[in-house]
Amino acid sequence: MAGELLHNSARVLEFDSLRELLRGYASSPLSQRKIAALAPSTDRDWIESQQQLATEIREFRRAGGRFDFSALIEIGPLVQKARIDGAVLETTEIRDVILVVDRAAEWREIVLHPPRT
């Protein structure tokens, strides 16, 4: 029953169309994959948590804050490669990991010290 309700709600809310609209705003292959994996949920706690996060992001954006997701790559495979004994990352792979880590550090600083409204 819950699966049928979820299926009908997703159809009525045109979830697939919304997901495709979001993919048009995705600026990296990583974000494209994340959006493609989105699925509707009936978990009330999760939904409320996501709505709270959306409210916080709206306030952050209203205060002039922004996150730059362009050119982000998925570094998980590079990290796994680096864990292999004797494996060596290429210079460009090390650069890619450093760029993602630097970006994450910037976002952490923003979260710890958000812009004031």
WOTA-V122951 format. One record per pair of residues at least 12 apart in sequence whose C-alpha atoms are under 8 Angstrom apart, sorted by the first residue. I is the first residue (numbers start at 1). J is the second residue. Records with the same first field share a line. If there is no record, write none. Layout:
I=J, J
This chain:
6=40, 41, 42
10=40
15=40
19=35, 36, 38
22=35
23=35, 36
27=69, 70, 71
28=69, 70, 71, 72, 73
29=72, 73
30=72, 73, 74
59=117
60=114, 115
62=117
63=115, 116, 117
64=115
65=114, 115
67=107
72=100
73=96, 100
75=96, 97, 100
78=93, 97
